[in-house]
Amino acid sequence: MHFGPHLLLAALEGLVTSAVLALTALGLSLVFGVMRVVNVAHGEFFMLGAVLAWAISTAISGHPAVGFVAALVVAPLLVGLVALVAERLVLRRLNYNPEGTIVATIGMLYIIQQLALTFYGPEARPVEPPFNYRILLPWFGYSGYKLSVVAASAILLVITWLVLTRTRIGLIMRATQYDRETAQAFGVPVERVYAGVFAVGAMLAAIAAVLIVPISQAHYLMGQDPLLLSFIVVIIGGLGSLRGTVVAAILIGLSDGIISMFFSPTLAKIIATLVVAMVLVFRPQGLFGTTPR
């Protein structure tokens, strides 16, 4: 293949990365935007979604699509339940103190990771994709499942945007984000909102993991890279900004795919880190973030 086909392949792979990264980073951004909590355990919710997807899909016999659909429904719900328990037992008892919750979520990270190692094991295990259709392009065939990951992510992002901007739930979340005390004075159940947001953030990460695990493999250490890239995306796009999260995820995903294809994955990570440093220096609120008053 010449330059054009290589570039197209790199761009397609970058789009898949962007789709999964946008969902994962959106969960992290929502939690910080509404709760002002930096969830260091976010990557482990991603990992837990992948591990549960493997367990559920292998437990169901028959066509791979049946097990995959079951995993796509059940795994995020179970991860959301774990997040709800963690929020009630840990974060709520700390009164959502920023410094305290960082330390607490670091502890949650190691607890979830070690539980996965104990009950799942150190092996990386594949999940069979629901279908193996390949789309024929002028120069090569490309996985139809990977393109479906991009489409599914886009649909979920649109649904999230509609919920945040067009529903009463979204209005309550935004009111809580802007002024917790005033919202509470008007009868908004702030603690329930926080619990729901924390669970939804974890579920978005779990959905992203279920979508990507047929392409990669489930492993108990797989939450590290998504956490790092999610922080990069959220910092560049702006904390709490849905539009910024999506734009930054596309930029990071495409640049990672293209630079990794033509140069090296290490160079792609170095450039992403340099971009974060420049954003922090010249625009600390991110590309689409707002400066707090």
N, C-alpha and C positions, 0 to 999 in steps of 0.2 A: 504494500500500500504506500501511496505517496502522502504528501503533507495533508491534503484535503481530507482523505479518509481517516487519517490519524487524528486530525483535529475534531472531526465529527464524533469519532468514538470517544475521545477524551471529554468532549462536551456532554455527550449522553451519560457517561459515567459520572461526570460532575453534577448533572441534573439529579441523578438518583441520590447522590450524597447530599445535595441541597435539600431534596424533599424530606429525607429522614432527619437531617439536621434542623430544618425549620420546625418540624413537629417537636423535636426534643428541646430545642432552645425556647420555643413558645411556652412550654410548660414551666421552664425555669424563669422566663420573663414574667409570666402571669403571677407566679408566687412572689417574686420580688416586687412587682408593680403594685399588687394589692396588699400584701402582708409586710413588705419591707424586710423579708427574710431571705438571706442568701442560703439556698439549699445545697449544701456541699454533697449531700447523699443523692442528688438527682440522677447521677450516672448509675447508681446502684439500683434505682427503680427501673432504669432502662435495662440493666442486666437481668433483673428479676423478671421482667416481662419476657425476655428472650428465653430464660431457663424454663419458665412456666409454659411458654409456647411449645418448647420441645417436649415437656412432660405431658401436656394435654394432647398434642398431635400424635405422639407415639402410643398413647393409651387408647386412642380411638382407631379401630380397624376400618378397612374399606378404602375408598378413594381418598387420596391425599387432600383433596379440596375440603372434604368433610372435617378432617382433623384440623386443617388450617383455619377454617371459618370458626370452629369451636374455640380454637386458641385465640383468634382475633377478638372474640366476644368475652371469653371467660378470663383470660390472662390480665387484660387491663382492669377488669372489675376486681380481681383478687389483689392486684397491685394498689388500686385505689383504696381497698379496705385496709391494707397494711399502712398506707399513708394516713388514713383516718385515725387508726390506732396510735401511730407515732405522733400525730398532731395533738391528740387528746392527752396522751401520757407524758409527752416531752415538751413540745413547743408551748402548749397552753399553760403548763405549769411554770414556764419561764417568762410568761407574759409577753412572748414574742420579742424579747430583748435582742437587739441585733447581734451584740457580741456573744451573748449566751447561746443563741440559736446556731451560730456558726460552729461553736465547739460541740454542741449537741448533735448537729447533723454530721459532723466528722465522726462522732461516735456511732451514729446510725449507719454510716458508710461501712465501717469495719464490722459491725454486727451483721448486717445483711450479707456482706461479702463472705464472712466466715461461715455463716449458716448455709450459703450456697455451696461453698467448698465442702462442708460436712455432708450435706444431703444430696448434692448433685455430683460432686467430684471435680477433679482438676481437668478432665478431658473436654476438648472442644467437640461438640456434637452437632451434626447438621439437621435441619428440618426440611423435609421434602416440599418443594413449591406446589401450589395448588394446580398449576398447569405449566407446560414446558413449550408453549408455542413460540416460534421465532418469527420475527417480522423481517422480511427481505428488503434490505436497502440496496441502493445501486452498487455498493462496494462490498457489503458484508451483511450477514444476518445478525439481528440483535434480539435479545431476550424480550419477549412480550411481557413477561412478569415484571421485569425491571421498569418498563414503561407504565405498567399498572400501578406500581409503587408511587411513581410521580403523580399519576392521576388521582390516586386515593389520598395522597397528602394534600394536593390542591383542593380537593373537595372538603377535607376536614378543616383546612385553613379558612375556607370560605364560610363553613358552618360556624366556626369559632368567631369569625368577624361578625357574622349576623347575630349571634347570641350576645356578643359584647355591645353591639351598637343598636340593635333593634328590639331587644326584649327587656322585660322588667328585671330579670336576673342580671343582665348586663348593667342596667342602670344602678342597681343596688351595689354591684361590684365596684363600679366607677365612683359611686358616692363614698364607699368605704375607703377606696384608694385615696381620694382627695382629702378627706377629713374624717378620721375614725370617730373622734369625739362627737362631732356634729351629727354624723350618721346614727350613732348610738342614741343620741338625744331624741332623734326623730323615730325611734323604735326599730331601727335596723339591727337584727341579731348578728352583731359583728363576729362573735366567736363561731357561729354556724357558717357565716360567709367565709371566714378564714379556713375552717375545716374543709368546706367544699372546694375552695380554690386550691388548697394543698393537695387534695385527692385528685382533682382534675389535672393539675400539673404533672403528678406522677402517672396518671393514666395516659396522658399524651406521650410521655416518654415510653411507656409500655407499648402503646400502639406502634410507635416508630420502631421499637425493637422487634415486635412480631412481624412487621412488614419487611425488615431487613434480614431477619435471621435465615430465611431460605437462601439468601445470597451469600451471607457469611456463615458463621456458626455460633452456637450458643456456648459461652465460656464464662466462668465466674469472675474473670478480670476484664470483661469486655466493656465495663462501664466507664473506664478511665478516659479513653479518647472522646466519647460523646460528651462527657462532662467538660473537658478542656475546650473542645470546639464550641460547645453551647455557651460557655463563658465568653469566648472570643466573639461569637455572633451577637450576644446580648450587649456586650460593651461597645461594639462597633455600631450596632443598630440603635442603641439607646434603651436603657432599662425601662421595661413597661410598655414599650412601643411595639404593637403588632406589625405595623408596616415596616419599621426598622428591622425587626427580627427576620421577616421574610426577605427583604432586600439584602441584608447582610448574609443570610444563609445562602442565597443564590450566588452572591459574590464569592464567598469562601468556598462553596462547593465547586463552582465552575473553575476557580483559580486552582484549587487543589487537584481537580481532575486533569486540567491542561498542563500545569507545571509538573505534576507527577509523571505524566505521560512523556513529556519532552525532556525533562531534566531529572528531578528526583523528588520523592515524597518529603525528604528532609528539608529541601529548599522550600517546598510549599509551606511547611510548618514555620520555617524561619520568617518567610515573607508575611504570613498571617500574624505572627508575633510582633513584627515591626509595625504593621498596620495598626495593631492594637495600641502599641506605644505612642504612635503618632496621634491617634484619636484621643488618647488620654491627655496628651500634652496640649493639642490645639483645639479639641472640642470634647471636653470631659463628659458631657451629657450624651454623647453619641451623635450619629448622623441625624436621627429623627427624634431624639430625646428633647425634653424641655428643661430649661434651667429652673430649678426650684426657687420660689420667691420667699 
